[in-house]
Amino acid sequence: MGLPDIQGLDLDMRILFLADVPLNNPTSGSEQVLYQQALGLVQMGIEVCAITREDKPVRIAIRNINGVTEACYGADPKNKTRFLFSLLKNPSTLHNHFLKQGPYDAAICHQPFTGIALLIKGKLREVPIFYVFHSPSHEEYLVSNEGKGWVSNFPQI
């Protein structure tokens, strides 16, 4: 499959991806969609940055994944206090890091947590935001864990 006809389009753009999965090992369907979208934009000459999250306590890693500059932070859902602390602190810190290199033209949010952390802090007011809906798997999860309470389920949704 070749690249689309992009004649006449201004590709001098900077796009920010927000996801609750890392880019470095795309295995699930949603990870593949994130990876293919980000890589496709890079192949078209668009600058792509990504703020991603791993579900384990890891240090912040800034790495190049086939032309995508990824900043990945850890947030362990098994420890709810640390999960929330990491979620409220790290996306904002990484967003500020990327903003030092210039503003974004758009943000593409693949999963809710990293994106909502930046929305709550007002970090995405200046750019259009696109939300990619993958599947209603969160509803399947809630149905299978019905009666356990929302606090117990919050980090896993």
Secondary structure, DSSP 4 states (H G I P E B T S, - for coil): -PPPP-TT-----EEEEE-SS-SSS--SHHHHHHHHHHHHHHHTT-EEEEEEEESS----EEEEETTEEEEEEE--TTSHHHHHHHHHHHHHHHHHHHHTT---SEEEESSHHHHHHHHHTTTTTTS-EEE----SHHHHHHHHTTTS-HHHHGGG-
